[in-house]
Amino acid sequence: MKTTDHNSWDAMLAVVQAFHDKHDFRNTGGEELGYRVALMAEELGEISSCVTKGKSTTALAEEVADLLILLMGTGIAANFDLKQAFWEKMDRLMQRESRMINGRIRVSEFRDME
């Protein structure tokens, strides 16, 4: 399915929904959350491989896109609005402080670190 509006979250979500519908994920186990977590872990491993093995940015972008598609599909499978969850989380993250820990910045609530 091609769309002309590549800048729209709604168009992206519609394409992911069409992919789920095409393969009947809801009725064939593709929307089972434990299975989706395993797939996301697999994709994260592929992202890690791209970084640690110095693969091209194109290869990295493809693996990150796979993970994004899985994340969007998980919103579909679990029936939540990922866009809304994103904005709510970003609002909370923007209120947090940052710290340098072991030479790298961390943005956290730091509950266990105080």
Secondary structure, DSSP 4 states (H G I P E B T S, - for coil): ---S-TT-HHHHHHHHHHHHHHTTHHHHTTT-HHHHHHHHHHHHHHHHHHHHTT--HHHHHHHHHHHHHHHHHHHHHHT--HHHHHHHHHHHHTT--EEEETTEEEES--TTT-
